[in-house]
Amino acid sequence: MMEKKMMSGMEYLNQIQEAKARVRKLCDKIRNLEAMATDDAYHLTGPIGHGQTDRDKTGTLIAKKCDAERELEEAEKAAEEILNEVGMVITQIDNQNAQNVIRMRYVDGMKYEDIAAEMMFSVPRIYQLRRTGIKEVESIIRSG
């Protein structure tokens, strides 16, 4: 995580979605490695006698999967820490509507149109509240 006083408000808030994306990517990697380790198709193992047996290939894939699972565990912990830290900053936004917009957009990952519908505001009003919330976040992280 970058030094938060050097970050813009959007960079700071985007850490949540970036951390979630990293977790999703690692989950996908693990699923792919599992599929490859259990697929005994010729195209994955190649002909026996060319320097690598089926067992070597499967063992390598299982080792990679174990490494990815450890990496996933670390990524999940980091994502939780980021969510907690950024969440605490979001709760400090004075304007309640701006706070709700920031939470829905950056924590929940909602689209602006969906936020507008839920809050019963126009989309331009949601953008205005987002700007207000980001300015407050910048002020909070710089003073903290």
Secondary structure, DSSP 4 states (H G I P E B T S, - for coil): ---GGGS-HHHHHHHHHHHHHHHHHHHHHHHHHHHHHH---HHHH--TTSS--HHHHHHHHHHHHHHHHHHHHHHHHHHHHHHHHHHHHHTT-SSHHHHHHHIIIIIS---HHHHHHHHT--HHHHHHHHHHHHHHHHHHHHH-
